[in-house]
Amino acid sequence: MCFFGFILSRTHNPQLLILLRHIPFLRAVFFHSITAFGGPQGHYGMMLKTFVSKRRDVTEKELLDFVSFCNMLPGASSTQTLTLIGYKRGGIPLAVLTLLIWITPACTIMGALSFLLDYFADMSIKTRVFQFIQPMAIGFIAYSAFKLFKVAINNTITQVILIVAAFATFFAFKTPWIFPGLIVAAGIATNFSQRRIPQFEVPPKKIKWGNMVIFLFLFAVAGYLSETATDENWKNKKSFNLFENTYRFGSLVFGGGDVLMPMMYEQYVVRPQSARVLETKRDVLKMKQDEFLTGSGIVRAIPGPVFSIGAFTGGMVMRTENSPSLQLLGCLLGAIGIFLPSALLVLFFFPVWHNLKKYAVIYRSLEGINAAVVGIMAGSVFYLSKDIILHEVWNGSMLGWFDSAVIIATFCLLRFSKLPAPFIVLGCLILGWLV
């Protein structure tokens, strides 16, 4: 600390001063990026422990608002939530740094996997260490739901929304529109009462359209260049095709990795074998089924965003060019294309949303939206636990009892101790290696 104080006293560069002031936060983001397992719902639990309870970068209410807002947008919701925490602390520059630090470890691992896939024939041995990561993630989700319950559930209507959202999530977990659909419906439901939050006038504020213009411009240009490159058979046409594909995925996917995976599978595995492509002999981006399934399995076993599979698929579809440099370019294009829309959308819409929250109709909607998010988390806990309870424990599997113990122990450690989240992750990895 003395060293950083000396630097701060000697420098006159405002940008450098701001960056140095945020180094502890960026360090926390990095540790989060290498320990955040379990997909978006699991990530929220770790954010709650690290950035709310430990560091106090945001409050429980602010994190709940961020999660609610990001679940209404397409793209990587946990990535967008973390980006907003950086945005709240230091504006767009810190938001961009937060995004880069968060996605780099996972994208590096998945990109490297596209080069090393041939050396991992027996993945069951290599991934045994991760066997308790899913139950640990369920414990984090349960902790999130428990902590946010007292913030969001405080009257009859929110209790009803919680129950409905939990049941809908349990029975339609893999339906693409279930999460945004629940959030919109809950926002409408809490608008039928005007007594809780009366209407008041708010002066309109100017909207900055820069990020939205960039988003739409890139969407249009990527599509045009991809089609032109294919029609005119450009030398590096697959690079343009790849960026268009991943940018489109990142722009249109609602529901996270469970929706992204089938879209990628159809694009890279099913479509190349379709009758139309085979008849026209069109040279499209393609992967083998077993390669895709291996990548989709590994990305769930590593920390960080599930959308980092874009780096893997980018490298794999460019591997057919037999050029390491082009394969590396594919990893970069896949990572950039899949995450860029999420960043542009959240940084454009959040200031708009922040202004709209001052209107009574939106403010009343937040009550229902936040309740729906807690319900989604609760439903996710039951959905993800059902295989452990109904199949493993019911059939007397010792591993099922271990999984159940990990869920309970994770929740209790988060609830009753001050143990940092990364140490809980490390403990589960060690347990997986020993058992």
C-alpha positions as CSV (number, residue, x, y, z in Angstrom):
1,M,0.0,0.0,0.0
2,C,2.9,2.4,0.7
3,F,4.3,1.6,-2.7
4,F,1.0,2.6,-4.4
5,G,0.7,5.7,-2.2
6,F,4.2,6.8,-3.4
7,I,3.2,6.3,-7.0
8,L,0.0,8.2,-6.5
9,S,1.8,11.1,-4.9
10,R,4.3,11.4,-7.8
11,T,2.1,11.0,-10.9
12,H,0.1,13.8,-12.5
13,N,-1.7,11.6,-15.1
14,P,-5.5,11.6,-14.1
15,Q,-6.2,8.4,-16.1
16,L,-3.3,6.6,-14.4
17,L,-4.5,7.8,-11.0
18,I,-7.9,6.4,-11.7
19,L,-6.5,3.1,-12.9
20,L,-4.3,2.7,-9.8
21,R,-7.2,3.5,-7.5
22,H,-9.1,0.6,-9.0
23,I,-6.4,-2.0,-8.9
24,P,-7.8,-3.8,-5.8
25,F,-11.2,-4.0,-7.6
26,L,-9.6,-5.3,-10.8
27,R,-7.6,-7.9,-8.8
28,A,-10.9,-9.1,-7.2
29,V,-12.4,-9.4,-10.8
30,F,-9.4,-11.5,-11.8
31,F,-9.8,-13.9,-8.9
32,H,-13.5,-14.0,-9.6
33,S,-12.7,-14.9,-13.3
34,I,-10.6,-17.9,-12.3
35,T,-12.9,-19.3,-9.6
36,A,-16.5,-18.5,-10.8
37,F,-17.9,-21.9,-11.7
38,G,-21.5,-22.9,-12.3
39,G,-22.9,-20.6,-15.1
40,P,-24.8,-17.3,-14.6
41,Q,-26.8,-18.3,-11.5
42,G,-23.7,-19.6,-9.8
43,H,-21.8,-16.5,-10.8
44,Y,-24.4,-14.3,-9.1
45,G,-23.8,-16.1,-5.8
46,M,-20.1,-15.5,-6.0
47,M,-20.6,-11.8,-7.0
48,L,-22.8,-11.4,-4.0
49,K,-20.1,-12.9,-1.7
50,T,-17.2,-11.0,-3.3
51,F,-18.5,-7.6,-4.5
52,V,-21.4,-7.1,-2.0
53,S,-20.5,-8.8,1.3
54,K,-16.7,-8.6,1.2
55,R,-15.8,-5.5,-0.9
56,R,-19.1,-3.6,-0.9
57,D,-18.6,-2.3,-4.4
58,V,-22.4,-2.5,-4.8
59,T,-25.3,-3.1,-2.4
60,E,-27.6,-6.1,-2.5
61,K,-30.3,-3.9,-4.0
62,E,-28.0,-2.6,-6.7
63,L,-26.8,-6.1,-7.7
64,L,-30.4,-7.4,-7.8
65,D,-31.3,-4.4,-10.1
66,F,-28.3,-5.2,-12.3
67,V,-29.2,-8.9,-12.6
68,S,-32.9,-8.1,-13.3
69,F,-31.9,-5.6,-16.0
70,C,-29.4,-7.9,-17.7
71,N,-31.8,-10.8,-17.8
72,M,-34.0,-8.7,-20.1
73,L,-31.2,-8.3,-22.6
74,P,-29.8,-10.8,-25.1
75,G,-26.2,-12.0,-24.6
76,A,-24.1,-13.2,-21.6
77,S,-26.1,-12.0,-18.6
78,S,-23.4,-12.6,-15.9
79,T,-20.8,-10.9,-18.1
80,Q,-23.1,-7.9,-18.5
81,T,-23.8,-7.8,-14.7
82,L,-20.1,-7.8,-13.9
83,T,-19.5,-5.1,-16.6
84,L,-22.1,-3.0,-14.9
85,I,-20.4,-3.3,-11.5
86,G,-17.2,-1.9,-13.2
87,Y,-19.3,0.8,-14.9
88,K,-20.8,1.8,-11.6
89,R,-17.4,2.2,-10.0
90,G,-15.5,3.9,-12.8
91,G,-17.5,4.5,-15.9
92,I,-16.9,3.1,-19.3
93,P,-13.1,2.8,-19.1
94,L,-13.3,0.6,-16.0
95,A,-16.3,-1.3,-17.4
96,V,-14.2,-2.3,-20.5
97,L,-11.2,-3.3,-18.3
98,T,-13.6,-5.4,-16.1
99,L,-15.0,-7.1,-19.2
100,L,-11.5,-7.9,-20.6
101,I,-10.2,-9.3,-17.3
102,W,-13.3,-11.4,-16.8
103,I,-13.4,-13.1,-20.2
104,T,-9.6,-13.5,-20.8
105,P,-8.9,-16.6,-18.6
106,A,-11.8,-18.7,-19.9
107,C,-11.3,-17.6,-23.5
108,T,-7.6,-18.5,-23.3
109,I,-8.4,-22.0,-21.9
110,M,-11.1,-22.6,-24.5
111,G,-8.9,-21.2,-27.4
112,A,-6.0,-23.4,-26.3
113,L,-8.3,-26.4,-26.2
114,S,-8.9,-26.0,-29.9
115,F,-5.2,-26.5,-30.4
116,L,-4.8,-29.3,-27.9
117,L,-8.0,-31.3,-28.5
118,D,-6.2,-34.2,-30.1
119,Y,-4.3,-34.8,-26.8
120,F,-7.4,-35.2,-24.7
121,A,-8.9,-38.4,-25.9
122,D,-10.0,-39.6,-22.4
123,M,-11.7,-36.5,-21.0
124,S,-13.3,-38.4,-18.1
125,I,-9.9,-38.7,-16.4
126,K,-8.9,-35.1,-17.0
127,T,-12.1,-33.6,-15.6
128,R,-12.6,-35.8,-12.5
129,V,-11.3,-32.9,-10.4
130,F,-14.4,-30.9,-11.4
131,Q,-17.0,-33.5,-10.3
132,F,-18.2,-31.4,-7.3
133,I,-18.3,-28.1,-9.1
134,Q,-22.0,-28.4,-10.1
135,P,-23.3,-29.1,-6.5
136,M,-21.0,-26.3,-5.3
137,A,-22.6,-24.0,-7.9
138,I,-26.1,-25.0,-6.6
139,G,-25.0,-24.0,-3.1
140,F,-24.0,-20.6,-4.4
141,I,-27.4,-20.2,-6.2
142,A,-29.3,-21.2,-3.1
143,Y,-27.3,-18.6,-1.1
144,S,-28.1,-15.9,-3.7
145,A,-31.8,-16.7,-3.5
146,F,-31.7,-16.7,0.3
147,K,-29.9,-13.3,0.5
148,L,-32.0,-11.5,-2.1
149,F,-35.3,-12.9,-0.7
150,K,-35.4,-10.4,2.1
151,V,-34.7,-7.6,-0.4
152,A,-37.2,-8.4,-3.0
153,I,-40.1,-10.4,-1.3
154,N,-42.0,-8.1,1.0
155,N,-45.8,-8.4,0.2
156,T,-48.4,-10.7,-1.2
157,I,-47.9,-10.0,-4.9
158,T,-44.1,-10.6,-4.8
159,Q,-44.7,-13.8,-2.9
160,V,-47.1,-15.0,-5.6
161,I,-44.6,-14.0,-8.3
162,L,-41.8,-15.8,-6.5
163,I,-43.8,-19.1,-6.4
164,V,-45.0,-18.8,-10.1
165,A,-41.5,-18.0,-11.3
166,A,-39.9,-20.8,-9.4
167,F,-42.4,-23.4,-10.7
168,A,-42.1,-22.0,-14.3
169,T,-38.3,-22.1,-14.1
170,F,-38.3,-25.7,-12.8
171,F,-40.6,-27.0,-15.6
172,A,-39.3,-24.9,-18.5
173,F,-35.6,-24.4,-17.5
174,K,-34.3,-24.9,-21.0
175,T,-37.0,-23.0,-22.9
176,P,-35.2,-20.0,-24.5
177,W,-37.8,-17.3,-23.6
178,I,-38.7,-18.4,-20.1
179,F,-36.4,-16.0,-18.3
180,P,-37.2,-12.7,-20.2
181,G,-40.9,-13.9,-20.4
182,L,-41.2,-14.2,-16.6
183,I,-39.5,-10.9,-16.0
184,V,-41.8,-9.0,-18.4
185,A,-44.9,-10.7,-17.0
186,A,-43.8,-9.9,-13.4
187,G,-43.2,-6.3,-14.3
188,I,-46.7,-6.0,-15.7
189,A,-48.3,-7.8,-12.7
190,T,-47.0,-5.2,-10.2
191,N,-48.3,-2.3,-12.2
192,F,-52.0,-3.1,-11.5
193,S,-51.6,-1.3,-8.1
194,Q,-50.9,2.4,-8.2
195,R,-51.1,2.9,-4.4
196,R,-47.7,1.6,-3.4
197,I,-45.7,4.0,-5.7
198,P,-47.5,7.1,-6.8
199,Q,-46.9,8.7,-10.2
200,F,-44.6,11.8,-10.3
201,E,-43.2,13.9,-13.2
202,V,-39.6,13.4,-14.3
203,P,-37.9,15.7,-16.8
204,P,-36.8,13.8,-20.0
205,K,-33.0,13.3,-20.4
206,K,-31.0,13.2,-23.5
207,I,-30.1,9.7,-24.7
208,K,-26.6,9.0,-26.0
209,W,-27.0,6.8,-29.0
210,G,-23.3,6.0,-29.7
211,N,-23.1,2.4,-28.5
212,M,-26.5,1.5,-30.1
213,V,-25.3,3.0,-33.5
214,I,-22.1,1.0,-33.2
215,F,-24.0,-2.2,-32.4
216,L,-26.4,-1.9,-35.4
217,F,-23.6,-0.8,-37.7
218,L,-21.4,-3.8,-36.9
219,F,-24.4,-6.1,-37.2
220,A,-25.2,-4.8,-40.7
221,V,-21.6,-4.6,-41.9
222,A,-20.7,-8.1,-40.5
223,G,-23.7,-9.6,-42.4
224,Y,-22.9,-7.8,-45.7
225,L,-19.2,-8.6,-45.6
226,S,-19.9,-12.3,-44.8
227,E,-22.2,-12.7,-47.7
228,T,-20.0,-10.8,-50.1
229,A,-16.9,-12.8,-49.0
230,T,-18.8,-16.0,-49.7
231,D,-20.3,-15.0,-53.0
232,E,-17.0,-13.6,-54.4
233,N,-14.9,-16.3,-52.8
234,W,-12.5,-14.1,-51.0
235,K,-9.3,-15.6,-49.8
236,N,-10.0,-15.2,-46.1
237,K,-13.8,-15.4,-46.4
238,K,-14.1,-17.8,-43.4
239,S,-12.8,-15.0,-41.1
240,F,-15.7,-12.8,-42.1
241,N,-18.2,-15.7,-41.9
242,L,-17.0,-16.5,-38.4
243,F,-17.3,-13.0,-37.0
244,E,-20.8,-12.6,-38.5
245,N,-21.9,-15.9,-36.9
246,T,-20.5,-15.2,-33.4
247,Y,-21.7,-11.5,-33.5
248,R,-25.2,-12.7,-34.4
249,F,-25.2,-15.3,-31.6
250,G,-24.1,-12.7,-29.1
251,S,-26.8,-10.3,-30.3
252,L,-29.8,-12.6,-30.4
253,V,-29.4,-15.3,-27.7
254,F,-31.8,-15.1,-24.8
255,G,-31.4,-17.7,-22.0
256,G,-27.6,-18.0,-21.8
257,G,-25.4,-21.0,-22.6
258,D,-28.3,-23.5,-22.7
259,V,-29.7,-21.6,-25.7
260,L,-26.3,-20.7,-27.3
261,M,-25.1,-24.3,-27.5
262,P,-28.0,-25.6,-29.7
263,M,-27.6,-22.5,-32.0
264,M,-23.9,-23.2,-32.4
265,Y,-24.5,-26.9,-32.9
266,E,-27.0,-26.2,-35.7
267,Q,-24.7,-23.7,-37.4
268,Y,-21.5,-25.7,-37.2
269,V,-22.5,-29.4,-37.1
270,V,-26.0,-29.8,-38.6
271,R,-26.1,-27.1,-41.3
272,P,-22.9,-28.3,-43.1
273,Q,-24.6,-31.7,-43.5
274,S,-27.9,-30.3,-44.8
275,A,-29.0,-31.3,-48.3
276,R,-28.9,-27.7,-49.6
277,V,-25.2,-27.2,-48.6
278,L,-24.2,-30.6,-49.9
279,E,-25.9,-29.9,-53.3
280,T,-24.4,-26.5,-53.7
281,K,-21.0,-27.7,-52.3
282,R,-20.8,-24.4,-50.4
283,D,-17.7,-24.2,-48.3
284,V,-19.2,-23.4,-44.8
285,L,-17.8,-23.3,-41.3
286,K,-18.1,-26.8,-39.8
287,M,-17.1,-29.0,-36.9
288,K,-17.4,-32.7,-36.1
289,Q,-20.1,-33.6,-33.6
290,D,-17.7,-35.2,-31.1
291,E,-15.5,-32.1,-31.2
292,F,-18.4,-29.8,-30.4
293,L,-19.7,-32.0,-27.6
294,T,-16.3,-32.1,-26.0
295,G,-16.0,-28.3,-26.1
296,S,-19.5,-27.8,-24.7
297,G,-18.7,-30.2,-21.9
298,I,-15.3,-28.6,-21.0
299,V,-16.7,-25.0,-21.0
300,R,-19.0,-26.0,-18.2
301,A,-16.2,-27.4,-16.2
302,I,-14.0,-24.3,-16.2
303,P,-14.5,-21.0,-14.4
304,G,-15.7,-18.0,-16.2
305,P,-18.5,-17.3,-18.8
306,V,-20.0,-20.1,-20.7
307,F,-20.0,-17.8,-23.8
308,S,-16.2,-18.4,-23.9
309,I,-17.0,-21.4,-26.0
310,G,-16.9,-18.9,-28.8
311,A,-13.1,-18.9,-28.6
312,F,-13.2,-22.7,-28.9
313,T,-15.6,-22.9,-31.9
314,G,-13.7,-20.1,-33.6
315,G,-10.5,-21.9,-33.4
316,M,-12.0,-25.3,-34.4
317,V,-13.8,-24.0,-37.5
318,M,-10.6,-22.2,-38.6
319,R,-8.4,-25.3,-37.9
320,T,-9.5,-26.7,-41.3
321,E,-7.4,-24.0,-42.9
322,N,-4.2,-25.8,-41.7
323,S,-2.7,-22.5,-40.5
324,P,-1.9,-21.9,-36.8
325,S,-2.0,-18.2,-37.3
326,L,-5.5,-18.4,-38.9
327,Q,-6.7,-20.7,-36.1
328,L,-5.4,-18.2,-33.5
329,L,-7.3,-15.5,-35.4
330,G,-10.4,-17.7,-35.2
331,C,-10.1,-17.9,-31.4
332,L,-9.8,-14.1,-31.2
333,L,-12.7,-13.4,-33.6
334,G,-14.9,-16.0,-31.9
335,A,-14.3,-14.4,-28.4
336,I,-14.7,-10.8,-29.7
337,G,-17.7,-11.5,-31.7
338,I,-19.6,-13.3,-29.0
339,F,-19.0,-10.8,-26.2
340,L,-18.9,-7.4,-28.1
341,P,-22.7,-7.3,-28.6
342,S,-23.3,-8.0,-24.9
343,A,-21.1,-5.1,-23.9
344,L,-22.5,-2.6,-26.4
345,L,-26.1,-3.5,-25.5
346,V,-25.7,-3.2,-21.8
347,L,-23.7,0.0,-21.9
348,F,-26.3,1.6,-24.2
349,F,-29.4,0.4,-22.5
350,F,-28.4,0.8,-18.8
351,P,-28.3,4.6,-18.8
352,V,-31.6,4.6,-20.6
353,W,-33.0,2.1,-18.0
354,H,-31.5,4.1,-15.2
355,N,-33.5,7.2,-16.4
356,L,-36.7,5.2,-17.0
357,K,-36.6,3.8,-13.4
358,K,-37.7,7.3,-12.2
359,Y,-41.1,6.9,-13.9
360,A,-43.7,5.2,-11.7
361,V,-44.7,2.6,-14.3
362,I,-41.1,1.4,-14.5
363,Y,-40.4,1.8,-10.8
364,R,-43.5,-0.4,-10.0
365,S,-42.3,-2.9,-12.5
366,L,-39.0,-3.3,-10.7
367,E,-40.9,-4.7,-7.7
368,G,-42.2,-7.6,-9.8
369,I,-39.0,-8.0,-11.9
370,N,-36.8,-8.4,-8.8
371,A,-39.2,-10.9,-7.3
372,A,-39.1,-12.9,-10.6
373,V,-35.3,-13.0,-10.5
374,V,-35.4,-14.5,-7.0
375,G,-38.0,-17.0,-8.1
376,I,-35.8,-17.9,-11.1
377,M,-32.9,-18.6,-8.8
378,A,-35.0,-20.7,-6.5
379,G,-36.4,-22.7,-9.4
380,S,-32.9,-23.2,-10.7
381,V,-31.8,-24.7,-7.4
382,F,-34.6,-27.3,-7.6
383,Y,-34.1,-28.0,-11.3
384,L,-30.3,-28.5,-10.9
385,S,-30.7,-30.6,-7.8
386,K,-33.3,-33.0,-9.1
387,D,-30.9,-35.4,-10.8
388,I,-28.8,-35.5,-7.6
389,I,-31.9,-36.1,-5.4
390,L,-34.0,-38.3,-7.6
391,H,-31.4,-40.4,-9.3
392,E,-28.2,-40.5,-7.2
393,V,-29.5,-40.3,-3.6
394,W,-32.7,-42.2,-4.3
395,N,-30.7,-45.1,-5.8
396,G,-28.3,-45.1,-2.9
397,S,-25.3,-43.7,-4.8
398,M,-22.5,-42.6,-2.4
399,L,-21.6,-39.9,-4.9
400,G,-25.1,-38.5,-4.6
401,W,-24.6,-38.2,-0.8
402,F,-21.3,-36.4,-1.4
403,D,-23.0,-34.0,-3.8
404,S,-25.8,-33.3,-1.3
405,A,-23.2,-32.6,1.4
406,V,-21.3,-30.2,-0.9
407,I,-24.5,-28.3,-1.6
408,I,-25.3,-27.9,2.1
409,A,-21.7,-27.2,3.1
410,T,-21.3,-24.5,0.4
411,F,-24.5,-22.8,1.5
412,C,-23.5,-22.9,5.2
413,L,-20.0,-21.6,4.6
414,L,-21.4,-18.7,2.6
415,R,-24.2,-18.0,5.1
416,F,-22.3,-18.4,8.4
417,S,-18.6,-17.7,7.7
418,K,-16.5,-15.0,6.1
419,L,-14.5,-17.5,4.0
420,P,-13.8,-16.0,0.6
421,A,-15.6,-17.7,-2.3
422,P,-12.3,-18.7,-4.1
423,F,-11.3,-20.9,-1.1
424,I,-14.7,-22.7,-1.3
425,V,-14.0,-23.4,-5.0
426,L,-10.5,-24.6,-4.2
427,G,-11.8,-27.0,-1.5
428,C,-14.3,-28.5,-3.9
429,L,-11.6,-29.1,-6.5
430,I,-9.4,-30.8,-3.9
431,L,-12.3,-32.9,-2.8
432,G,-13.0,-33.9,-6.4
433,W,-9.4,-34.9,-6.8
434,L,-9.4,-37.0,-3.6
435,V,-12.7,-38.8,-4.0
